[in-house]
């Protein structure tokens, strides 16, 4: 049968459901008789779906294929605000289970023909009377199409209990709609050869049910007096990573901030020290803080980056002082906010961004908390007296960099100090 259709008939059935999901955007979807979970594998990629459930009576088949539904590496590396939870249950579609009430869409693809006619009646009661979904899609073979299959005798599958004509299928669907408050439309997939479509119809006939608004029994089914029933066995459950999880959101936001900070720092340092020193001007920000703004044309973002120096001194037992100079870049959080749209989207507001970064050990903020500090390089120098130390302040970073010791001198200094920096107490000055 597969060679008669392009794409294959099962793919056309799946595509029909996918197109319905795209158009109607249901949040909660359950596939009855999900088997190998092939339809669920497609539906998990649709962002509108938040809860995806599969039910099948064959637990061994579910266990064999359930791990095909697990998140892939990109779901963890690049999480989004989309939320998705997948659950697989072993159970019979002729039994009620409270957990499946109130779904937006129930699909039953080539399932009912595997049931006896009394079980089809029970299936109708469970789906339309107990589950009460907004929409239901039911597909089943059209027996009028069977003569077109060469060599086919009897039903299409050895487990089929019946195969309905179009009139029989429509009779059942119309009766169910009238009894449970639904309206139904008929269509199908798998067109017949040219000139025979009207005579035999689609290979797979499909009924699409839509619940009528204002059903009187809806509140009764979901009321406090409704008895809970848990007939199914949960075999698999997985929640996909989402930015709605605060821990994941924080991790992604900090990674974006650090990444963009490095980009801005690189752009800034490429300008060169001479150009930056000659073209820096001072302006006052909205909060009253002075910031040095570069007027050189190297990108709008880097015009707001500032040099900062952090000097820490300590005195050893012999009266010598160690001075660590750190030259770095100060990146105002407002620059990150405007330069990186993803940072703005993740943090929602500048105050939220500041609040997150204040508690993040990987990030160093300025004393006022409005800028992110990034070191460019560090140098250590021994100063013999306070006068030399003050002279270093006056000469600026360029002069200080000329006084750095060689690696061998540092080793001698550490030896004389008796173990390097251990025992030294560095303080801000």
Number of C-alpha atoms within 10 A of each C-alpha: 13 9 8 14 16 10 13 13 19 18 15 17 21 18 16 15 19 17 11 15 18 14 9 13 17 21 18 20 27 24 22 24 23 25 21 18 24 15 21 22 13 14 19 19 10 16 16 18 22 18 19 21 22 26 26 22 18 16 17 13 15 22 15 11 13 22 13 14 19 16 15 10 9 8 13 13 10 11 18 18 13 15 19 22 16 22 18 26 22 22 22 17 25 17 17 23 19 16 13 21 17 18 21 20 25 27 22 19 23 20 19 25 20 18 18 13 13 9 15 18 15 17 20 21 20 19 23 22 20 21 21 27 22 18 22 24 20 19 23 24 27 22 22 16 21 19 12 15 11 8 8 11 9 13 15 15 11 8 10 17 13 19 21 16 18 21 10 12 19 18 11 14 22 16 11 20 18 11 13 19 19 23 17 18 13 15 12 20 21 21 18 18 10 7 8 13 14 10 10 20 21 22 23 23 24 26 20 19 25 18 19 13 10 9 12 9 13 14 11 10 17 17 10 9 8 11 10 12 11 14 15 21 14 14 15 18 16 14 14 17 21 19 19 13 11 10 11 15 19 18 12 19 22 20 14 17 21 16 11 16 24 15 13 22 21 14 17 24 15 11 15 10 11 8 13 20 11 11 12 17 12 10 12 11 9 7 7 8 10 11 18 16 18 23 17 16 9 13 12 12 19 24 20 20 25 21 18 15 15 14 15 17 19 17 15 13 9 9 10 16 19 20 20 18 19 19 19 20 24 24 25 21 21 15 18 24 19 13 17 15 10 16 22 18 11 19 19 12 13 16 11 13 23 18 13 14 20 17 10 13 7 10 15 17 19 14 9 7 15 20 21 23 23 21 16 14 9 12 14 17 17 19 19 13 11 11 9 11 18 11 12 18 12 10 10 11 14 10 13 18 15 8 14 14 15 8 9 9 12 16 14 12 15 14 11 11 17 11 12 14 13 9 11 15 11 15 10 8 8
